[in-house]
Amino acid sequence: MRRLATLLLIVVALPVSAQAPDPYLARVKKLLAVSPVIDGHNDVPWEIRENRAMPRDVDHFDLRTDLKGQDTDLARMKKGGLGGQFWSIYIPGDAKDSGYARIQLEQFDIARRMIAKYGKEMVFAKTADDARRAMAQKKFPSFLGMEGGHAIENSLGALRAYYDLGARYMTLTHNVTLDWADAALGKQAHGGLTPFGKEVIREMNRMGMIVDLSHVSPAVMSNVLDITESPVMFSHSSARALSDHPRDVPDSIVLRVKKNGGVVMVTFVREFVSQKNLDWRTVRTARRRELAAGFGGDTARLRIAMEEWLRANPEPIVTLKDVADHFDHLKKLIGADHVGIGGDFDGTGGEYIQGLEDVSKYPDLLVELARRGWTDDELRRVANGNILRVLAENEKVAARLQKSRKPSTRTIDELDRGPRM
């Protein structure tokens, strides 16, 4: 017994460097060296636009420096095994008075200037083969994905122009319902897609632009899966079975994604991941409204009262393990071939999940999955194989469709509103 106690003391006293390395971490590092993560959604281009000190200035927002307060920079990308990214080309859904097209074009400009600035590290990518070549050269393939179909302003010509600028997916809606599609968090005005909305899907298939179903209503998800000829993606959504948030994916849709050949890219947003956190936010919102009504516009009293409520009712912590639960759920339901990573970094307003605070943390997530029994082959597919397969299949379908289908000239007036009298 004394000998055992002595040995235990010796082990405890050993410095960290002398302890046995984590075999799971060694596995993940080896894996990421050849199969780095390609993340489905990162909002750095919008952060550049909204930067308080120097808005829209790509040079000021220098990814070669330690960007404190941001989630993404080159050093942390390298540390995290992030080998490729779909940069979100987002514009707010309420920006119509300012002109959707102008802001959208400015965001393409910001993103493409950003990629060009880091030409030694990044490659502007449009195809799955572009990504594979870049990664083989230890470079970072950078794709563009539009977040919100409001930017096409009901025009298939505009949709094609954005594809030509490099957009390789389009999230059909953001949080605002469109003239042709219902948003998950917007008014349910159409019961899904309108006839023009269905034409948008057909044109995206013809071009090879991936249909992104994050942010849309379940009815839109179902409509798309009824008509699409190409695999779809959810660029940044989690499993609704584990957190009943409208932005997450119901199991009934998840099962259809497998049949479609698509991919659900799990995101790192607290309330999308944790039911406890979502419930807390619901109660917090109700309490704020109740207090606001009672204080009659006295914002100082409202602030003090809410601070007291928050001290008594702290936000439930959401951790990396909660995120891993979503990966496990999806794998159990549809297999590892249809799961990816869509962190939504620089898009969560500084609300981080514990253990997934920035882009350096992908290895920690993959280590947790490895500990849960995920094989190296499954982890490689989650890291980048699945999203590259979906992109390549969209390209293949587009090549077939373009042999028999010309660019659509249909309009929303023609399809949804009928002939003018």
C-alpha positions as CSV (number, residue, x, y, z in Angstrom):
1,M,0.0,0.0,0.0
2,R,2.9,2.4,0.9
3,R,4.6,1.6,-2.4
4,L,1.3,2.4,-4.3
5,A,0.9,5.7,-2.5
6,T,4.5,6.6,-3.3
7,L,4.0,5.9,-7.0
8,L,0.8,7.9,-7.0
9,L,2.6,10.9,-5.5
10,I,5.3,10.6,-8.1
11,V,2.8,10.6,-11.0
12,V,0.9,13.6,-9.5
13,A,4.1,15.5,-9.0
14,L,5.3,15.0,-12.6
15,P,5.2,18.1,-14.7
16,V,2.6,18.2,-17.5
17,S,5.3,17.8,-20.2
18,A,6.5,14.5,-18.6
19,Q,3.0,12.9,-18.5
20,A,1.9,10.6,-21.3
21,P,0.5,12.5,-24.4
22,D,-3.2,12.3,-25.1
23,P,-3.5,9.6,-27.8
24,Y,-6.7,11.1,-29.0
25,L,-5.1,14.5,-29.5
26,A,-2.2,12.8,-31.4
27,R,-4.7,11.1,-33.7
28,V,-6.6,14.3,-34.4
29,K,-3.5,16.3,-35.1
30,K,-2.2,13.7,-37.5
31,L,-5.6,13.6,-39.2
32,L,-6.0,17.4,-39.5
33,A,-2.5,17.6,-41.1
34,V,-3.9,15.8,-44.2
35,S,-7.7,16.4,-43.8
36,P,-8.1,19.9,-42.4
37,V,-11.5,21.3,-41.4
38,I,-13.6,23.2,-44.1
39,D,-16.1,25.2,-42.1
40,G,-19.5,26.0,-43.6
41,H,-20.0,29.5,-42.2
42,N,-17.8,32.4,-40.9
43,D,-18.9,36.0,-40.7
44,V,-15.5,37.8,-40.9
45,P,-16.5,39.8,-44.1
46,W,-19.4,41.4,-42.1
47,E,-17.1,42.0,-39.2
48,I,-14.8,43.9,-41.5
49,R,-17.7,46.0,-42.7
50,E,-18.9,46.8,-39.2
51,N,-15.5,47.4,-37.6
52,R,-15.9,50.5,-35.4
53,A,-12.4,51.9,-35.9
54,M,-12.1,51.4,-39.7
55,P,-15.3,50.1,-41.3
56,R,-14.8,48.2,-44.6
57,D,-11.0,48.5,-44.3
58,V,-9.6,45.1,-45.2
59,D,-6.0,46.2,-44.4
60,H,-7.0,47.4,-40.9
61,F,-8.7,44.1,-40.0
62,D,-5.4,42.3,-40.3
63,L,-5.7,38.5,-39.9
64,R,-2.0,38.3,-39.5
65,T,-2.3,40.0,-36.1
66,D,-3.9,38.8,-32.8
67,L,-7.4,40.1,-33.4
68,K,-8.5,40.3,-29.8
69,G,-12.3,40.4,-29.5
70,Q,-12.7,38.5,-32.8
71,D,-12.9,34.8,-33.3
72,T,-10.7,34.4,-36.4
73,D,-7.1,35.2,-37.4
74,L,-4.4,33.3,-39.3
75,A,-2.5,32.0,-36.3
76,R,-5.6,30.5,-34.6
77,M,-6.8,29.1,-38.0
78,K,-3.5,27.2,-38.3
79,K,-3.6,26.1,-34.6
80,G,-7.2,24.9,-35.1
81,G,-6.5,22.8,-38.2
82,L,-8.9,25.0,-40.2
83,G,-7.9,24.4,-43.8
84,G,-10.7,26.0,-45.7
85,Q,-13.8,28.2,-45.2
86,F,-17.1,29.3,-46.7
87,W,-17.0,33.0,-45.9
88,S,-20.5,34.3,-45.4
89,I,-21.5,37.1,-47.7
90,Y,-24.3,38.3,-45.4
91,I,-26.5,41.4,-45.6
92,P,-29.4,42.2,-43.3
93,G,-32.8,41.4,-44.5
94,D,-34.1,44.8,-43.5
95,A,-31.7,46.8,-45.6
96,K,-34.0,47.2,-48.6
97,D,-34.2,51.0,-48.4
98,S,-30.4,51.1,-48.7
99,G,-30.4,48.7,-51.7
100,Y,-29.8,45.0,-51.3
101,A,-27.7,44.8,-54.4
102,R,-25.3,47.6,-53.4
103,I,-24.6,46.2,-50.0
104,Q,-24.3,42.7,-51.4
105,L,-21.8,43.7,-54.0
106,E,-19.8,45.6,-51.4
107,Q,-19.6,42.4,-49.3
108,F,-18.4,40.4,-52.3
109,D,-15.8,43.1,-52.8
110,I,-14.7,43.0,-49.1
111,A,-14.5,39.2,-49.1
112,R,-12.5,39.0,-52.4
113,R,-10.1,41.7,-51.3
114,M,-9.6,39.9,-48.0
115,I,-8.8,36.6,-49.8
116,A,-6.4,38.5,-52.2
117,K,-4.6,40.2,-49.3
118,Y,-3.5,36.8,-48.0
119,G,-2.5,35.3,-51.3
120,K,0.4,33.5,-49.7
121,E,-2.0,31.7,-47.4
122,M,-5.4,31.7,-49.2
123,V,-6.8,30.7,-52.6
124,F,-10.1,31.9,-54.0
125,A,-12.0,28.6,-54.6
126,K,-15.0,27.9,-56.7
127,T,-14.9,24.1,-57.1
128,A,-14.2,21.0,-55.0
129,D,-11.1,20.4,-57.1
130,D,-9.9,24.0,-56.4
131,A,-10.1,23.1,-52.7
132,R,-8.3,19.8,-53.1
133,R,-5.5,21.4,-55.0
134,A,-5.1,24.2,-52.5
135,M,-5.0,21.8,-49.6
136,A,-2.5,19.6,-51.3
137,Q,-0.3,22.8,-51.6
138,K,-0.9,23.5,-47.9
139,K,-3.0,26.6,-48.8
140,F,-6.4,27.7,-47.6
141,P,-9.3,27.4,-50.0
142,S,-11.7,30.3,-49.5
143,F,-15.3,29.9,-50.8
144,L,-18.1,32.4,-50.7
145,G,-21.6,31.7,-49.5
146,M,-24.5,34.2,-49.7
147,E,-26.6,34.4,-46.6
148,G,-30.1,35.5,-47.5
149,G,-32.0,35.2,-50.8
150,H,-33.4,38.7,-50.3
151,A,-30.2,39.9,-52.0
152,I,-31.3,38.6,-55.4
153,E,-34.3,41.0,-55.2
154,N,-36.6,38.5,-57.0
155,S,-34.3,38.3,-60.0
156,L,-32.9,35.1,-61.5
157,G,-30.5,37.3,-63.5
158,A,-29.1,38.7,-60.2
159,L,-28.8,35.2,-58.9
160,R,-26.6,34.2,-61.9
161,A,-24.5,37.4,-61.5
162,Y,-23.7,36.5,-57.9
163,Y,-22.8,33.0,-58.9
164,D,-20.4,34.5,-61.5
165,L,-18.8,36.5,-58.6
166,G,-18.1,33.3,-56.8
167,A,-21.1,32.5,-54.6
168,R,-21.2,28.7,-54.3
169,Y,-24.1,28.4,-51.9
170,M,-27.1,30.6,-51.1
171,T,-29.0,30.5,-47.8
172,L,-32.5,30.9,-49.1
173,T,-33.6,33.3,-46.4
174,H,-32.1,35.0,-43.4
175,N,-34.5,35.9,-40.6
176,V,-37.0,37.8,-42.8
177,T,-39.6,36.0,-44.9
178,L,-39.2,36.8,-48.6
179,D,-41.7,37.3,-51.4
180,W,-41.0,33.7,-52.3
181,A,-39.9,31.8,-49.2
182,D,-40.7,31.6,-45.5
183,A,-38.0,32.2,-42.9
184,A,-37.7,30.1,-39.8
185,L,-37.9,33.2,-37.6
186,G,-40.2,35.2,-40.0
187,K,-43.8,35.3,-40.8
188,Q,-45.2,32.1,-42.3
189,A,-46.7,33.8,-45.4
190,H,-46.5,31.2,-48.1
191,G,-46.6,27.7,-46.5
192,G,-43.1,27.2,-47.9
193,L,-41.9,28.1,-51.3
194,T,-44.0,29.9,-53.9
195,P,-43.8,28.9,-57.6
196,F,-41.1,31.5,-58.1
197,G,-39.2,30.1,-55.1
198,K,-39.2,26.7,-56.7
199,E,-37.8,28.2,-59.9
200,V,-35.0,29.7,-57.8
201,I,-34.1,26.1,-56.7
202,R,-34.2,24.8,-60.2
203,E,-31.9,27.6,-61.4
204,M,-29.5,27.0,-58.5
205,N,-29.4,23.3,-59.5
206,R,-28.7,24.3,-63.1
207,M,-25.8,26.6,-62.1
208,G,-24.3,24.3,-59.5
209,M,-25.0,26.6,-56.5
210,I,-25.7,24.6,-53.3
211,V,-29.1,25.3,-51.8
212,D,-28.5,26.1,-48.1
213,L,-31.5,25.4,-45.8
214,S,-30.3,27.0,-42.6
215,H,-32.7,29.8,-41.6
216,V,-35.7,28.6,-43.6
217,S,-38.9,27.1,-42.3
218,P,-39.5,23.4,-42.2
219,A,-42.1,23.8,-45.0
220,V,-39.4,25.4,-47.2
221,M,-37.0,22.6,-46.2
222,S,-39.6,20.0,-47.3
223,N,-40.4,21.8,-50.5
224,V,-36.8,22.0,-51.5
225,L,-36.2,18.4,-50.8
226,D,-39.2,17.5,-53.0
227,I,-37.8,19.2,-56.1
228,T,-34.0,19.6,-55.8
229,E,-31.9,17.5,-58.2
230,S,-28.7,18.2,-56.2
231,P,-27.7,17.6,-52.6
232,V,-28.5,20.4,-50.1
233,M,-26.6,21.7,-47.1
234,F,-27.4,23.3,-43.8
235,S,-24.4,25.6,-43.4
236,H,-24.9,26.4,-39.7
237,S,-27.7,24.5,-37.9
238,S,-27.9,21.8,-35.3
239,A,-30.4,19.1,-34.3
240,R,-33.9,20.2,-33.2
241,A,-34.3,17.0,-31.3
242,L,-31.8,18.3,-28.8
243,S,-32.8,22.0,-28.8
244,D,-36.2,22.9,-30.0
245,H,-35.2,26.1,-31.8
246,P,-36.7,27.1,-35.1
247,R,-33.2,27.5,-36.6
248,D,-32.4,23.8,-36.0
249,V,-33.3,20.8,-38.2
250,P,-36.2,18.5,-37.3
251,D,-35.4,14.8,-37.4
252,S,-38.0,14.2,-40.2
253,I,-35.9,16.6,-42.4
254,V,-32.6,15.1,-41.2
255,L,-33.7,11.7,-42.5
256,R,-34.6,13.3,-45.9
257,V,-31.1,14.9,-46.0
258,K,-29.6,11.4,-46.0
259,K,-31.7,10.3,-48.9
260,N,-30.9,13.5,-50.7
261,G,-27.1,13.1,-50.1
262,G,-26.8,16.4,-48.4
263,V,-25.0,17.5,-45.2
264,V,-26.0,19.1,-41.9
265,M,-23.1,21.3,-40.6
266,V,-23.5,21.6,-36.8
267,T,-23.2,25.1,-35.5
268,F,-21.8,26.5,-32.2
269,V,-24.7,28.8,-31.1
270,R,-25.7,28.4,-27.4
271,E,-29.5,28.3,-27.8
272,F,-29.3,26.1,-30.9
273,V,-27.3,23.6,-28.9
274,S,-28.8,23.5,-25.4
275,Q,-32.5,23.2,-24.6
276,K,-31.8,24.5,-21.1
277,N,-30.1,27.6,-22.5
278,L,-33.0,28.1,-25.0
279,D,-35.6,27.8,-22.2
280,W,-33.6,30.3,-20.1
281,R,-33.6,32.8,-22.9
282,T,-37.4,32.4,-23.4
283,V,-38.0,33.2,-19.7
284,R,-35.5,36.1,-19.8
285,T,-37.4,37.7,-22.7
286,A,-40.7,37.3,-21.0
287,R,-39.4,38.8,-17.8
288,R,-37.9,41.8,-19.7
289,R,-41.3,42.4,-21.4
290,E,-43.1,42.2,-18.1
291,L,-40.8,44.6,-16.4
292,A,-40.8,47.0,-19.3
293,A,-44.6,47.2,-19.2
294,G,-44.5,47.8,-15.5
295,F,-41.8,50.6,-15.6
296,G,-43.6,52.5,-18.4
297,G,-40.4,53.4,-20.4
298,D,-38.1,54.0,-17.4
299,T,-35.0,52.3,-18.9
300,A,-32.8,52.9,-15.9
301,R,-35.1,51.0,-13.6
302,L,-35.5,48.3,-16.3
303,R,-31.8,47.8,-16.5
304,I,-31.3,47.6,-12.7
305,A,-34.2,45.1,-12.4
306,M,-32.8,42.9,-15.2
307,E,-29.4,42.9,-13.7
308,E,-30.9,41.7,-10.4
309,W,-32.9,39.0,-12.3
310,L,-29.7,37.8,-14.1
311,R,-27.8,37.6,-10.8
312,A,-30.6,35.4,-9.4
313,N,-31.0,33.4,-12.7
314,P,-27.6,33.0,-14.4
315,E,-27.4,31.7,-17.9
316,P,-27.0,27.9,-18.2
317,I,-23.5,27.1,-19.4
318,V,-23.2,25.4,-22.8
319,T,-20.1,23.3,-23.4
320,L,-18.2,21.5,-26.2
321,K,-19.7,18.3,-25.0
322,D,-23.2,19.6,-25.7
323,V,-22.1,20.3,-29.3
324,A,-20.7,16.8,-29.5
325,D,-24.1,15.4,-28.5
326,H,-25.5,16.9,-31.7
327,F,-22.9,15.2,-33.8
328,D,-23.7,11.9,-32.0
329,H,-27.4,12.3,-32.6
330,L,-27.0,13.0,-36.3
331,K,-24.6,10.2,-36.8
332,K,-26.9,7.8,-35.1
333,L,-29.8,9.0,-37.2
334,I,-28.2,9.3,-40.7
335,G,-24.6,8.3,-40.4
336,A,-21.3,10.2,-40.5
337,D,-21.5,10.8,-44.3
338,H,-24.0,13.6,-43.8
339,V,-22.5,15.6,-41.0
340,G,-20.1,18.6,-41.1
341,I,-19.0,21.7,-39.1
342,G,-20.5,25.2,-39.5
343,G,-19.2,27.1,-36.5
344,D,-20.7,30.6,-37.2
345,F,-17.6,32.2,-35.8
346,D,-17.6,36.0,-35.7
347,G,-21.4,35.7,-36.1
348,T,-22.5,35.0,-32.5
349,G,-22.0,38.4,-31.0
350,G,-19.4,37.2,-28.6
351,E,-21.6,34.6,-27.0
352,Y,-19.3,31.5,-27.0
353,I,-19.7,27.9,-26.1
354,Q,-17.3,26.8,-23.4
355,G,-14.5,25.0,-25.1
356,L,-15.3,26.4,-28.6
357,E,-14.4,30.0,-28.1
358,D,-12.6,30.6,-31.5
359,V,-11.3,28.9,-34.6
360,S,-8.4,27.3,-32.7
361,K,-10.7,24.9,-31.0
362,Y,-11.7,22.5,-33.7
363,P,-9.2,19.9,-32.6
364,D,-10.8,19.8,-29.1
365,L,-14.2,19.0,-30.7
366,L,-12.7,16.2,-32.9
367,V,-10.9,14.8,-29.8
368,E,-14.2,14.6,-28.0
369,L,-15.8,12.8,-30.9
370,A,-12.8,10.4,-31.1
371,R,-13.2,9.6,-27.4
372,R,-16.8,8.8,-28.2
373,G,-15.8,6.2,-30.7
374,W,-15.7,8.2,-34.0
375,T,-13.2,6.6,-36.4
376,D,-10.5,8.5,-38.3
377,D,-12.4,7.9,-41.5
378,E,-15.6,9.4,-40.0
379,L,-13.7,12.4,-38.7
380,R,-12.1,13.0,-42.0
381,R,-15.5,13.1,-43.7
382,V,-16.8,15.4,-41.0
383,A,-13.8,17.7,-41.3
384,N,-14.1,18.3,-45.1
385,G,-15.0,15.1,-47.0
386,N,-18.8,15.5,-46.8
387,I,-19.0,19.2,-47.8
388,L,-16.6,18.6,-50.7
389,R,-18.7,15.7,-51.9
390,V,-21.8,17.8,-51.8
391,L,-20.1,20.6,-53.7
392,A,-18.7,18.1,-56.3
393,E,-22.1,16.5,-56.8
394,N,-23.7,19.9,-57.3
395,E,-21.1,20.6,-60.0
396,K,-21.8,17.2,-61.6
397,V,-25.6,17.8,-61.7
398,A,-25.1,21.3,-63.1
399,A,-23.0,19.9,-65.9
400,R,-25.8,17.5,-66.8
401,L,-28.6,20.0,-66.6
402,Q,-26.8,22.6,-68.6
403,K,-26.8,20.3,-71.6
404,S,-30.6,20.5,-71.8
405,R,-31.7,23.5,-69.8
406,K,-31.1,27.2,-70.6
407,P,-30.9,30.0,-68.0
408,S,-34.4,30.6,-66.7
409,T,-36.1,33.9,-67.7
410,R,-39.2,33.4,-65.5
411,T,-40.2,36.2,-63.2
412,I,-42.0,36.5,-59.9
413,D,-44.8,38.5,-61.5
414,E,-45.3,35.7,-64.1
415,L,-45.2,32.8,-61.7
416,D,-46.6,34.1,-58.4
417,R,-48.8,37.1,-59.3
418,G,-50.4,36.1,-62.5
419,P,-50.9,38.3,-65.6
420,R,-51.4,42.0,-65.1
421,M,-54.9,43.3,-66.1
